[in-house]
Amino acid sequence: MISRKYLYLIALAREKHFGRAAASCHVSPSTLSAAIRDLETELGVAVVERGQQFAGLTPEGRSVVEYAQRMAASAEGLKQELASLRDGLTGRLRLGVIPTALTVVAALTASFARRHARVTAEVLSLATDEILGRLRRFELDAGIVYVESAQVPGFDIVPIWRERHVLLTGAAGRFAGREAVRWAEAATVPLCLLTPDMQNRKTIDAVFARVGAGVTPMLETNSIVSILAHVGSGHWSSIVPRSVLEQVGTPPGVVAIELVEPAVDWATGLVTLAREPQPPMVATLIAEARALAEAFEKPA
């Protein structure tokens, strides 16, 4: 449905290396290189910067890659549509999720899987910018991000749940017996936070800045599991979404304390490329996300 030459070019743009691109396409590097040269002859433009190794795409090459990615995505959407008419929804769902939502996203994937048992799923832990970039390159079907971070042209967002963050700290520590802690107070204890490239960290930094608290974390990591392990050791505290603890539990000897002054809600949702029509896989996932959002809004 789409010439292999274009698929090889997409792989080269993704891998940025002829050998890795060839391996991902299950062909030899010479076969991939010959196909790229044939494509250049066919189009009458150079698409790859020439050199001993891959040196990047030409401006024309970047335009061709974007066109090829759209063609490949449209072809995949058609295949899904035809397959769903025959056998129901099949294929692979590719989902990028910010680290703080990796536990609660199971509610969405489980609901989807119960209705579409023939679909396999891949869930990747990624920063927001990487999720949006992979969506633009059609390397993901959807993402789970903070709603405010996806308010950019070219994307649709379905808010699913809202939550507050809590201070995770030792039960016998400085805030023992407290039901709430001010953000300014939380800034004074040794903190373990996500790395600065993560949207969660950016939003936390913004709140600290709002209350005039300068914060230098004593430990940074890109893993929620690592945060829980370090806080559980007794030396560090952290700030995490309450939903993380609801899904995996609070480490022994640790308590979760409400953060106030200010009380801040974060909205998290499903982000997809703005396309019409949406591929069947994506359209079905959006419907599941909307149903889940309604369920979360209902009083317990």
C-alpha positions, -999 to 999 in steps of 0.1 A, spaced: 0 0 0 31 22 3 63 17 -15 91 1 6 114 29 -4 93 53 17 92 29 46 130 26 45 133 64 45 110 66 75 132 40 93 164 60 84 149 92 98 139 74 130 172 55 136 196 81 121 219 52 111 219 31 80 228 -1 97 201 2 125 175 14 99 183 -16 77 181 -40 107 147 -26 117 135 -32 82 150 -67 80 172 -59 50 209 -53 44 224 -18 46 232 -20 9 196 -28 0 184 1 21 210 25 6 201 14 -30 164 20 -23 171 55 -9 191 63 -41 163 50 -62 139 72 -43 161 103 -49 163 95 -86 125 91 -88 118 124 -70 147 143 -86 160 156 -52 186 146 -27 169 134 5 200 124 25 231 145 33 260 126 18 290 115 39 308 84 52 280 80 78 244 93 81 247 130 84 210 139 84 183 147 60 182 175 35 153 200 38 137 182 8 143 149 26 125 161 58 95 171 36 95 137 20 97 119 54 67 139 67 47 130 36 58 94 39 48 92 76 13 105 67 10 80 39 21 51 62 -3 62 89 -32 65 64 -24 30 50 -23 16 85 -56 32 93 -72 17 62 -58 -18 72 -74 -13 106 -107 -3 91 -108 -33 68 -98 -57 95 -123 -43 120 -151 -49 94 -140 -85 90 -128 -96 125 -133 -67 149 -105 -44 160 -70 -59 158 -34 -47 158 -11 -31 183 -19 0 204 11 22 210 8 44 240 33 69 255 27 78 292 43 103 315 59 86 345 35 99 370 5 83 351 20 49 345 0 33 373 -34 49 369 -33 44 331 -40 8 337 -76 17 342 -77 29 306 -58 0 290 -77 -26 310 -110 -12 299 -99 -11 263 -85 -47 265 -117 -61 279 -136 -49 249 -109 -56 223 -92 -88 232 -75 -91 198 -55 -59 203 -20 -60 219 -7 -29 237 27 -13 242 30 13 270 62 34 271 73 57 299 82 90 281 86 127 288 58 149 274 80 164 246 89 130 235 53 118 234 42 148 213 72 143 190 65 107 184 28 114 178 38 139 151 60 112 135 31 87 138 53 65 161 26 65 188 -12 62 186 -18 83 217 -3 96 249 -12 103 285 0 138 296 -9 167 317 -37 186 299 -20 220 300 11 206 283 -9 195 253 -26 228 245 -7 232 212 -20 232 176 -23 199 159 -34 179 189 -67 169 205 -69 162 243 -95 144 263 -92 152 300 -97 120 320 -90 126 357 -79 154 381 -58 148 411 -37 165 438 -1 158 447 9 148 482 41 151 502 56 116 506 77 116 538 88 95 567 60 87 592 83 95 621 100 125 605 96 163 608 59 163 598 48 134 620 11 136 629 4 164 604 -27 163 581 -14 190 558 19 207 549 23 240 531 43 240 499 68 264 514 74 239 542 79 211 518 106 230 501 127 229 533 132 191 535 156 169 513 135 162 482 138 135 456 120 146 424 117 137 388 143 152 364 137 187 350 127 175 316 96 159 330 64 179 329 55 168 365 88 184 377 81 216 357 46 219 373 60 213 408 88 239 402 61 264 391 42 259 423 73 264 444 81 295 424 46 308 430 51 306 468 86 321 465 104 289 475 137 281 458 142 243 457 173 223 448 164 186 450 189 164 467 182 136 443 167 135 408 154 105 388 132 97 358 115 69 376 85 69 400 96 35 412 130 49 421 113 78 439 93 54 460 124 33 468 144 63 479 117 78 500 112 44 516 149 45 527 140 72 551 164 100 540 144 118 513 108 131 509 90 136 475 60 150 459 39 126 438 3 122 425 -20 105 451 -31 81 423 4 65 423 0 55 459 -36 43 453 -23 19 427 9 6 442 6 14 478 27 36 502 61 23 512 64 10 548 73 38 573 61 65 549 30 87 550 13 108 523 4 143 536 -19 168 518 -1 198 503 -19 231 508 -13 269 503 -19 266 475 -42 236 469 -34 227 432 -53 202 410 -36 187 379 -57 175 350 -44 145 330 -57 132 298 -54 114 265 -36 133 237 -39 123 200 -30 139 167 -59 160 154 -69 139 124 -102 134 105 -111 107 104 -92 91 132 -79 55 126 -102 29 142 -77 21 170 -74 58 180 -111 65 177 -120 35 199 -94 46 225 -108 81 226 -143 67 232 -129 46 261 -111 77 275 -143 97 275 -163 69 292 -135 66 318 -136 103 324 -174 101 330 -168 72 355 -142 92 374 -166 122 377 -194 102 392 -195 104 430 -183 72 448 
